[in-house]
Amino acid sequence: MLGKTISHYRILEKIGEGGMGVVYRAYDTKLDREVALKFLPPALTSGGTDRARFIREARAAAALNHPNVCVIYEIEDQGENPFIAMELIEGITLKEKFRSEALEMETDVDFAIQIAEALSAAHQKGIIHRDIKSENIMITESGRVKVTDFGLARIAGAAGITRASSTLGAVAYMPPEHLQGRKVDARADIFSFGVLLYEMLTGRLPFSGEYESAMIYSILNDEPEPVQKYRPDLSSEFLHILNRSLEKDPDHRYQASEDMLIDLRRLKRDVERQGLKTGTDQRNARKQAAGQKKPSGILPARRVLSK
């Protein structure tokens, strides 16, 4: 594939691979820019019904115009190699980000808000992601969040390959209603967001299991370890947002991502106020320490040196 030209895209290098296909960096010879090409597995588009669904879902995702959503430029479904041309995001995944460094509280909240804003924009257009996980969230060098793969999880489910090709990591984010084969709606993304938020705060998943069946049992029956065990600095408001997102019964979760976003923005305001207060207290303490008199009988260092 490397070095080949498909349509008006010259393949430069392979940059990723997963259950939803293989991704290459490519050069757009028409518009003189680099893009990402995601080549989809044949199972997604082999049948007439699945191919039509692929086009419908991909077009809906391409209609999303939001700074926190990866932009889709073009959909090519002809021939043996259907692909989606999309924005090339220079950065790392959210999982790589929080594994490489401990995130500050302000950063946790900022990332959470950006992800929630992307979900809200999609849900308002009737688009459910269905595969929110830390590997599908990209962080640019400037700290911008980009949510990728909108609309593709539903196509995978229609093609009957979601469970067959799923990994333990993907199952870990699925809401109970999805695992039970019930109808899912936007509240499924909210549960996955809760799993993602717990992982971002603690570096571990809220539900555990070495095998897929054990992970499914944990999601359906177990309660996560209290997040305060790992993050005693979390406020009651933060805990409320996390716990409500992770409710097993969708009727007990946030009913809309917009409501969750309101609480997150309120949380950001409180965190910023607390940070400002803490910073002011620290500055005052430093000033007070600097203004204290030297103990008598000890000459300042500069006087000793001047002798």
C-alpha positions as CSV (number, residue, x, y, z in Angstrom):
1,M,0.0,0.0,0.0
2,L,2.9,2.4,0.8
3,G,3.8,4.6,-2.2
4,K,0.6,3.8,-4.0
5,T,-1.8,6.5,-5.2
6,I,-5.5,5.8,-4.6
7,S,-7.9,8.3,-6.2
8,H,-5.9,11.5,-5.6
9,Y,-4.2,10.4,-2.4
10,R,-0.6,9.2,-2.3
11,I,-0.1,6.8,0.6
12,L,2.9,7.9,2.8
13,E,2.9,5.7,5.9
14,K,0.8,3.5,8.1
15,I,-0.1,5.2,11.3
16,G,-2.7,3.0,13.0
17,E,-4.8,-0.2,12.9
18,G,-7.8,-1.5,14.8
19,G,-11.1,-3.3,14.5
20,M,-12.5,-0.4,12.5
21,G,-9.7,-0.5,9.8
22,V,-6.2,0.6,8.9
23,V,-5.2,4.2,8.9
24,Y,-2.5,5.8,6.7
25,R,-1.0,9.2,6.4
26,A,-1.5,10.3,2.8
27,Y,-0.9,13.3,0.6
28,D,-3.9,14.9,-1.1
29,T,-2.5,15.8,-4.6
30,K,-5.5,18.0,-5.4
31,L,-5.5,20.3,-2.3
32,D,-1.8,20.0,-1.4
33,R,-2.3,18.8,2.1
34,E,-1.7,15.7,4.3
35,V,-4.7,13.7,5.4
36,A,-5.5,10.5,7.2
37,L,-7.1,7.7,5.2
38,K,-9.0,5.0,7.1
39,F,-9.5,1.9,5.0
40,L,-12.5,0.0,6.3
41,P,-12.7,-3.8,6.6
42,P,-14.6,-5.5,3.7
43,A,-17.1,-6.9,6.2
44,L,-18.4,-3.3,6.8
45,T,-19.3,-2.6,3.2
46,S,-19.5,-6.0,1.5
47,G,-23.3,-6.2,1.4
48,G,-25.7,-3.9,-0.2
49,T,-27.6,-3.0,3.0
50,D,-24.4,-2.5,5.0
51,R,-22.8,-0.4,2.2
52,A,-25.9,1.8,2.1
53,R,-25.8,2.1,5.9
54,F,-22.1,2.9,5.7
55,I,-22.7,5.8,3.3
56,R,-25.6,7.1,5.4
57,E,-23.7,7.0,8.7
58,A,-20.5,8.4,7.3
59,R,-22.3,11.3,5.7
60,A,-24.0,12.1,8.9
61,A,-20.7,12.1,10.7
62,A,-19.2,14.3,8.0
63,A,-21.9,16.8,8.7
64,L,-20.5,17.4,12.1
65,N,-18.7,20.7,12.2
66,H,-17.1,21.2,15.7
67,P,-13.6,22.0,16.8
68,N,-13.5,18.9,19.0
69,V,-14.6,16.5,16.3
70,C,-12.2,15.0,13.7
71,V,-13.3,16.4,10.4
72,I,-14.3,14.0,7.6
73,Y,-13.3,15.3,4.1
74,E,-14.4,12.6,1.7
75,I,-16.1,9.2,1.6
76,E,-15.0,6.8,-1.1
77,D,-17.1,3.6,-1.2
78,Q,-16.4,2.4,-4.8
79,G,-14.1,-0.5,-5.6
80,E,-12.5,-3.0,-3.2
81,N,-10.9,-0.5,-0.9
82,P,-13.6,1.8,0.6
83,F,-12.0,4.6,2.7
84,I,-12.7,7.8,4.6
85,A,-10.4,10.7,4.1
86,M,-10.3,12.8,7.3
87,E,-8.3,15.4,9.2
88,L,-4.8,14.3,10.0
89,I,-4.4,15.0,13.8
90,E,-0.9,15.5,15.0
91,G,-0.8,14.5,18.6
92,I,-1.2,11.5,21.0
93,T,-4.2,9.6,22.3
94,L,-5.7,10.5,25.6
95,K,-4.6,7.1,27.0
96,E,-1.0,7.9,26.0
97,K,-1.4,11.4,27.6
98,F,-2.4,10.3,31.0
99,R,-0.1,7.3,31.1
100,S,2.9,9.6,30.3
101,E,2.1,12.2,32.9
102,A,-0.1,12.9,35.9
103,L,-2.7,15.4,34.8
104,E,-3.5,18.5,36.9
105,M,-7.1,18.9,38.1
106,E,-7.7,21.8,35.7
107,T,-6.5,19.6,32.8
108,D,-8.8,16.8,33.8
109,V,-11.8,19.1,33.8
110,D,-10.7,20.9,30.6
111,F,-10.4,17.6,28.7
112,A,-13.7,16.3,30.1
113,I,-15.5,19.5,28.9
114,Q,-14.1,19.3,25.4
115,I,-15.1,15.6,25.1
116,A,-18.6,16.4,26.4
117,E,-18.9,19.3,24.0
118,A,-18.1,17.0,21.1
119,L,-20.7,14.5,22.3
120,S,-23.3,17.2,22.8
121,A,-22.8,18.5,19.2
122,A,-23.2,15.0,17.8
123,H,-26.2,14.1,20.0
124,Q,-28.0,17.2,18.9
125,K,-27.7,15.9,15.3
126,G,-28.9,12.5,16.3
127,I,-25.5,10.9,16.0
128,I,-24.3,8.4,18.7
129,H,-20.7,7.5,18.9
130,R,-21.1,4.1,20.5
131,D,-17.3,3.6,20.9
132,I,-16.0,6.3,23.2
133,K,-12.7,5.2,24.7
134,S,-9.4,6.7,25.5
135,E,-7.8,5.4,22.2
136,N,-10.5,7.3,20.2
137,I,-9.6,10.7,21.8
138,M,-6.7,12.6,20.4
139,I,-4.9,15.4,22.1
140,T,-3.0,17.9,20.0
141,E,0.2,19.7,21.1
142,S,-1.9,22.8,21.9
143,G,-4.2,20.8,24.2
144,R,-7.1,20.6,21.8
145,V,-9.2,17.4,22.1
146,K,-10.3,15.7,18.9
147,V,-12.9,12.8,19.1
148,T,-12.5,10.4,16.2
149,D,-14.6,7.6,14.6
150,F,-18.0,9.1,14.9
151,G,-20.7,7.0,13.4
152,L,-18.5,4.0,12.6
153,A,-19.4,1.8,15.6
154,R,-23.0,1.6,14.5
155,I,-21.9,0.4,11.0
156,A,-19.7,-2.3,12.7
157,G,-22.7,-3.5,14.7
158,A,-24.8,-3.7,11.6
159,A,-22.2,-5.8,9.9
160,G,-22.1,-8.2,12.8
161,I,-18.4,-7.7,13.6
162,T,-18.4,-5.6,16.7
163,R,-18.4,-8.5,19.2
164,A,-16.4,-10.8,16.9
165,S,-13.5,-8.4,16.5
166,S,-13.9,-6.6,19.8
167,T,-11.0,-6.4,22.3
168,L,-11.2,-6.4,26.1
169,G,-10.4,-2.7,26.0
170,A,-13.4,-1.9,23.8
171,V,-15.8,-4.0,26.0
172,A,-14.6,-2.2,29.1
173,Y,-16.4,1.0,28.0
174,M,-19.7,-0.5,26.9
175,P,-22.8,0.3,28.9
176,P,-25.0,-2.5,30.4
177,E,-27.8,-2.0,27.9
178,H,-25.4,-2.5,25.0
179,L,-24.0,-5.7,26.5
180,Q,-27.5,-6.9,27.1
181,G,-28.5,-6.4,23.5
182,R,-31.0,-3.7,24.4
183,K,-31.6,-0.5,22.3
184,V,-29.0,2.2,23.0
185,D,-29.3,5.9,22.7
186,A,-27.2,8.9,23.6
187,R,-27.1,7.8,27.2
188,A,-24.8,5.0,26.1
189,D,-22.2,7.5,25.2
190,I,-22.6,9.1,28.6
191,F,-21.8,5.8,30.4
192,S,-18.7,5.4,28.2
193,F,-17.7,8.9,29.0
194,G,-18.0,8.1,32.7
195,V,-15.7,5.1,32.2
196,L,-13.3,7.3,30.3
197,L,-13.4,10.0,33.1
198,Y,-12.7,7.4,35.8
199,E,-9.8,6.1,33.8
200,M,-8.4,9.6,33.2
201,L,-8.6,10.4,36.9
202,T,-7.1,7.2,38.2
203,G,-5.1,5.6,35.4
204,R,-7.3,2.4,35.7
205,L,-10.6,1.2,34.4
206,P,-13.6,1.2,36.8
207,F,-14.6,-2.4,35.9
208,S,-12.1,-5.2,35.7
209,G,-11.8,-8.7,34.2
210,E,-9.0,-10.7,32.6
211,Y,-11.4,-12.1,30.0
212,E,-14.3,-10.6,28.1
213,S,-16.9,-12.6,30.0
214,A,-15.4,-11.4,33.3
215,M,-15.4,-7.8,32.2
216,I,-19.0,-8.0,31.1
217,Y,-20.0,-9.5,34.5
218,S,-18.2,-6.7,36.3
219,I,-19.9,-4.0,34.2
220,L,-23.4,-5.5,34.9
221,N,-22.9,-6.3,38.6
222,D,-20.0,-4.7,40.2
223,E,-19.5,-1.1,41.6
224,P,-16.2,0.6,40.8
225,E,-13.7,1.1,43.6
226,P,-14.3,4.5,45.2
227,V,-12.4,7.0,43.1
228,Q,-11.4,8.9,46.3
229,K,-9.0,6.0,47.0
230,Y,-6.8,7.3,44.1
231,R,-7.9,10.9,44.0
232,P,-8.7,12.3,47.5
233,D,-8.6,15.8,46.0
234,L,-11.9,15.4,44.1
235,S,-14.7,17.7,45.1
236,S,-18.2,16.4,45.8
237,E,-19.4,18.0,42.6
238,F,-16.8,16.1,40.6
239,L,-17.8,12.9,42.3
240,H,-21.5,13.6,41.5
241,I,-20.7,14.0,37.8
242,L,-18.6,10.8,37.7
243,N,-21.1,8.7,39.6
244,R,-24.2,9.9,37.7
245,S,-22.4,9.2,34.4
246,L,-21.6,5.6,35.5
247,E,-25.2,4.7,36.6
248,K,-26.0,1.2,35.3
249,D,-29.6,2.1,34.7
250,P,-29.7,4.6,31.8
251,D,-32.8,6.2,33.4
252,H,-30.6,7.2,36.4
253,R,-27.8,8.7,34.3
254,Y,-27.7,12.1,32.8
255,Q,-30.5,12.1,30.3
256,A,-28.7,14.4,27.9
257,S,-25.0,15.3,27.4
258,E,-26.0,19.0,27.5
259,D,-27.0,18.6,31.2
260,M,-23.7,16.9,32.0
261,L,-21.9,19.7,30.2
262,I,-23.6,22.3,32.4
263,D,-22.3,20.5,35.5
264,L,-18.8,20.2,34.1
265,R,-18.7,23.9,33.3
266,R,-19.9,24.7,36.8
267,L,-17.1,22.4,38.1
268,K,-14.5,24.2,36.0
269,R,-15.6,27.5,37.5
270,D,-15.3,26.1,41.0
271,V,-11.9,24.6,40.2
272,E,-10.6,27.8,38.8
273,R,-11.8,29.8,41.8
274,Q,-10.2,27.3,44.2
275,G,-7.0,27.4,42.2
276,L,-7.0,31.2,42.3
277,K,-7.6,31.2,46.0
278,T,-4.9,28.6,46.6
279,G,-2.4,30.6,44.4
280,T,-3.2,33.8,46.3
281,D,-2.7,32.1,49.7
282,Q,0.6,30.7,48.5
283,R,1.8,34.1,47.3
284,N,0.7,35.8,50.6
285,A,2.6,33.1,52.5
286,R,5.7,33.8,50.5
287,K,5.4,37.5,51.0
288,Q,5.0,37.0,54.7
289,A,8.0,34.7,54.9
290,A,10.1,37.2,52.9
291,G,9.1,40.1,55.2
292,Q,10.1,38.3,58.4
293,K,13.2,39.8,60.2
294,K,16.4,37.9,60.3
295,P,17.3,36.4,63.7
296,S,19.5,38.9,65.7
297,G,23.2,38.2,65.7
298,I,23.3,36.9,62.2
299,L,24.5,39.3,59.5
300,P,23.0,39.2,56.0
301,A,25.1,37.2,53.6
302,R,25.9,40.2,51.5
303,R,27.5,42.0,54.5
304,V,29.7,39.1,55.3
305,L,30.9,38.9,51.7
306,S,31.6,42.6,51.7
307,K,34.1,42.4,54.5
